[in-house]
Every structure is written in structure tokens, then in C-alpha cells.
Amino acid sequence: PLRALSLEGLMRRCSASAQVLVNHAGLELLQVDSGVADQEVLANESMVEQIVLNLVDNACKHGRNPTCDRIEMSLVSDRSAVGLEIRDFGTVRWEPGVKEPFSKSAQEAARTSPGVGLGLSVSQRLAEQMGAELRFLQDPLHGTKARLMWKCPPLKG
């Protein structure tokens, strides 16, 4: 069931769960204070955790950078939405189609990181079930930002 949950609380729980993945990859996970005020979102804690673990796993596999051995997690907001951001510093760009199930061919799976291409597809569906959205922002010099975003309620006034 969905219920009102603190984004900051979700970030703390997900960060603790993701720490094992990050440590295993030889990376560091930092919770970054982005200056965004904590807000409540309508979510399912287990679903958010699964999405964040999938995003962190992808960052560990594809976001490696020889000069930066960390992944960052923070709260984010824009004019219409709030959420959690997972940022890596790698040079691999997310491409359209990655969110489709089994998007890796057998040849691609054999020469790339482990996995068959289900993680982002499952994450997308879980996000949609909560009324949230996955967004990906790429910068070839500064990595990928994966965002799990919830629409803000309209301001009263």
C-alpha cells in the first residue's frame, strides 16, 4: 500500500541498503545535502528501496570512473516534482530502450556487465505504480543522474 513517507527517511533507508552493493564494487556512497527541504511523498517503502537498489547497481556497473570512486545520493526538486537522485561519474550514457525488458542482446550481455536488462524495466513499472517517474540526465563529462520523481501538489494561492 502507498502511504505518506518522508523523502529524507527514504533516502537514509535506501542508502543503508545500498551500502553493501557499493562496498562490493569498491566505491563509496555519499549522501549529499542538496539543500532541498524534506517533503512527504505517497510511496511504498519496499518499492522505493527496490528501485533505488536497481539504480545504484547500474551506477556501480556502468558508472565507474578511474578518477572518481563514488556514487552520490541526494534529494532533488524542480518546479513540478521532488525525489531522490542517484548520481554516478562514469562515461556510459543511458540510451532509450534501456527501460525495455530484456533490452540486452545475448552478444551484448556477454561483453558487458552482468544482467539481462530487467532492472530498469522493473524499476519503471514500480515507479508508475506509485505515480512516480524515472528520469535520466546524462553529461558525458560528469556521469549520469538517475532520478525517481513524484509530482508536487499544486500550490494553493
N, C-alpha and C positions, 0 to 999 in steps of 0.2 A: 504493500500500500504506500501511497505517496503521503508525505507529511511535511510540514514546515521545518526546515533544517537550516542551521547556521552554516554559511559557506566556509567561515573560518574553522568551525568544528569539523566539517567535511574534509577540508584541506589537511588538518592535523591527523585525522584518522587515516586518510589515504596516504599521506607522507610516511606514516609509521609502517603501513602495509607494504609500500613500495620500496622501503629501505633495503629489504633482502635482495630484490632484483637488481637494484643499483649497486649494492656492495658486490654482488656476484659478478657484475660487469666491470668491476674495478673503477666505478665512477662515484661521484659524490652527489647527493641530492640536497639542494638548498631550498628552504622556504624563504622566499624573498618578500619583504614588506614593500608592496607596490603603492601604499598609501590609500588603497581602496578600502572604504569602510565596510565592515562586516554587514551582510544582509542575509535574510532568510529566503530560501527558495523552496518550491514544492518539489520534493525529490524522494527517492528511495535510496537509503544509505548503501545497501548492498549493490544496487545497480551503479551508483556513482563510483563506488570502490572498484567494481569490475572494469568500468570504462577507464578510470584513471590508471589502473594497473596495465591495461592494454596499451594506453598511450605512453606510459613510462617504459614498458617493454619495447615498444617501437623506437622510442628515443634511445634506449640502451643499444639496440641492434643497429639502427641506421643513423644515429646522431652523433657518432663518435668524431672527435676532432683531436689530432695529436697535440694541439696547444691548449685545449680546454677540456678538462676531465670532469665536467659537472653537468647536471640537469637541474633546472630551476622550476619551482612550483610557486605560483602566486595567485592572488585574487585579481581579477580584471573587470573592468567595466567600460562600456561605451555609452553612447546616447540612449540606446534602447535595450541593453542587455547587461547582465552580470554573470560571472562564472569563475571557473578555475582554468589556469593556463599551465601547460607543461611545455617547457622550452628546452630544446637541445641546441647544440652549437655545431652540428655537423653540416656536411655539404650535400647530403642526399635530400632531394626535393620530393615532397608528396605530389603524386600525379593523379589526375582524375581517373576514376576506375579502381583506385585502391580500396575504396569502401564497398566494392562489389565482392560477394563471397567467391572464394577460390580464384581470386584475380591473378594469382601467380600461375604461370605455366609450369609444367614439370621441369623444363630446362632452366627456367628462372629460379625455381625453388632449389635446384641442385647447385647453382652457383652463387646464391645469395644467403642471407641469414635464415635461420630455421623458421619454419612456419609455412602455412599453406594459404594465407591470405584471408583468414576468417576474423581476426581480431578487430579490425576497423569496421567490418560489416556488422558484427555483433554489437560493437560499441554504438554505431549509428542507430541501430534499431532500439537499443536500450535508451539512448538519449531521446529518441522520438516518443517512446512510451511515457517519458516524464515531461513531455512538452519542451524539451531542451534541444539544442542543436550542436553538432560538432563543426568547428571551423578550423581551417588550416591556413596559416600565413607563412610564406617562405621568403627567406632572404638568403641568396646564395652565399653571402659572406658571413652571415650570423645565424644560420640554422633555421629550424622550423619551430613555430609556435602552434601547438595544438590546443584548442580552446573548447571547453564544454560550457555552453552559454544558455542562460534562461532569460526570457524576455522580462523586462522590468514592467511592473504595473504602471499604468499611465498616471502622471502627476495630477493631483487634484488642484484646482485653482480656478 
